[in-house]
């Protein structure tokens, strides 16, 4: 008598974070941090910070490629949900948000420099924030 073998379908591939999304969100995050070093009024700085960071996070979590990320995670037998560990890479940016105003730089060049550094760091962490890096490492559950 032949035994029936359970055939597990191959999991869906994990999509790469779209390059235009990474560039745009990194720029928004960098501008949000850099705005705190400009000579603008603190209220305007705070509004720019909230606007830039909010737009960046909204763009990440509302982009159509998220459907492919969901499919990849669920095809591996895991529940799709944003995890706290995805937000941990944002802590250095948060730390910068706390420190930059204290230095009272009030200089456009300092703001630009901080924006470039913030954008470069953001470019590196976006795959961790959107979950694509984590999804690649998920084992396939039966």
N, C-alpha and C positions, 0 to 999 in steps of 0.2 A: 504494500500500500504506500503510495507516495504521500509524503508530508507536504502540507500546504505551507509555503513560506510567505511570511508577511513582507510585502514589498513597501518599503518606505520611499516616498517620492523625494527626489533631490530638493534641498531647500532653495528657495529663491535667492538669487545673488543680491548682495548688499550694494546699493548704489553708492557712488562717490558723491560727496557734496558738490553741487554744481559750482564751477569756478567763479561765475559771475556773482553767485550768492556769497561765496567766501570773500570775494573782493569787496562787494557792497557792504556786507555786514561788518567786516573788519574796519572799513572806512568809517561807518557809523559809530561803532564802539570807540574807535580812536578819536573821532571828533567829539564824542561825548566826554571823554576824559580830558582831552585837550582844551575844551571850552572852559574848564575850571581854572586854567592858567592865564586866561585872557584878561584884559583890563575892563571887561564888561561888568555891569552891576551884578551882584551875587544872585539876584532874582532871575536875571536873564541867563546867567550861567546855569542855574539850577533847571530852568525851563529847557535850555538846550540839552543839558545832560539827560533829563527825563525823555525828551523827544527823540534824541538820537539813539539811546539805549532801548527805549520802548519800540522804536521802529525796527531796530536790528533784531530784537527778539521776536517781534511779530512776523518779520520777514522769514526768519528761520523756521518758526513753527507753523506757518501757514503756506509755505512753498509746496507746490504739487509733488515734488520728489519725496515728501514725507509719506505719501501713500506707498511708495516702493520700499521705504524703510520699514513701514508697518508690515507689509507683506513678507519681507525678509525675516523679521523677528518672529512673526506668527508661524511662518513655514518651518521654523526651527523648534516649534512647540512652546514658545515663551509668550508671556503676556506683554503686550505693547503698552508701555506707560513711561512717562518721563520720570527718571529716578533722580534722587538728590545727588547721587555721585556724578551725574551729568553736569551739575551746576558748580561743583567744587573747583574746576579750572577758572571760574569767574572770580574766585577769591582774591588773586593778585590785582585784578582790575578794581575790585571793590576797595582793596587796601590803597591803591593809587587814588581812588576817588576821595578817600578820607584824608590822605596826606597832602595832595596837591594844593588845596585851598589854604592849608596852614602855612605854606611857604610864601604866600602872597606874592607870587611872581609878577602878576599883572603885566604880562608882556606877550605880544602877538607871536614873536619868534619862539618863546618858551612854549606857548600853547601849540604851535605847529610841531615843534620837536616832540612834545609829549603825545600829541595826536599820532605822529608817525610811529613812535614806540608802542603806543597802545594798539594801533592798527596791526603792527607786525606781530605782537603777542596774540591778538585776537585771531589773526590768520591761522596761527598754530593751533588754537584751542577749539575752533569752530567744529571740527569733526567729533570732538568729545562732547560738546554741548548738544549737537543735533542727534547724537546717538549712533552715528554710522561707525565710529571706531569701536564702540561697545558691541554693536550687532555683529561685526566681523568675528568676534571672539566667542560668540554664544555657541555652546554645543547643541547638536541636534538631539532633541528628545523624541522618543517614540510615542 
